Amino acid sequence: MGKVAAKIKVMPESPDVDLDDLQERLEGSLPEGAKIKGFERDDVAFGLVALFPTVIIPDEAGGTDAVEEAFADVDGVESVDVDTVGRL
């Protein structure tokens, strides 16, 4: 079974959210078998910055659903959307 790399857009609730702390909480929320390869940041508007973690997960049924749900449950997260997905 292969692996998949998914770039996921995570929007914080407000510009006041500490992004370094949010990154740590996102890493701590990952389901078993998933790992974060890196983070990118993108200025959105009015001081709001989106996080784009690249998550490596096993290529199996359900895809990125478990990661999306885990990220959505983290305090300080407004929304979670998959940006891109590709096989490794």
C-alpha positions, -999 to 999 in steps of 0.1 A, spaced: 0 0 0 14 34 -10 13 68 7 -5 100 -1 7 136 5 -22 161 11 -17 198 14 -45 210 37 -56 246 43 -63 254 79 -79 287 87 -75 300 123 -106 315 140 -90 350 142 -57 369 136 -51 366 173 -45 329 172 -8 320 180 2 301 148 32 284 163 10 270 191 -17 261 166 9 241 145 19 221 176 -17 213 184 -24 202 148 6 179 150 -6 165 183 -41 158 169 -30 136 140 -45 101 137 -22 71 139 -2 66 107 -2 102 97 27 127 99 32 163 90 61 169 65 61 207 68 40 238 71 35 268 48 18 301 57 -2 323 35 -15 358 43 -52 359 36 -64 394 47 -66 418 76 -38 400 94 -53 366 90 -28 339 80 -38 304 68 -17 274 76 -10 248 50 4 216 66 15 188 42 3 156 57 16 121 47 -10 94 52 -14 58 41 -33 54 8 -64 37 20 -102 40 21 -114 73 37 -84 92 24 -79 125 43 -112 123 62 -96 113 95 -70 141 93 -96 167 84 -118 157 113 -89 158 137 -78 192 126 -114 206 127 -116 195 164 -85 216 174 -92 247 194 -86 279 173 -94 263 140 -122 279 120 -122 257 88 -102 228 72 -101 222 34 -80 199 13 -59 220 -11 -41 193 -31 -36 155 -29 -10 134 -47 5 99 -44 41 94 -33 
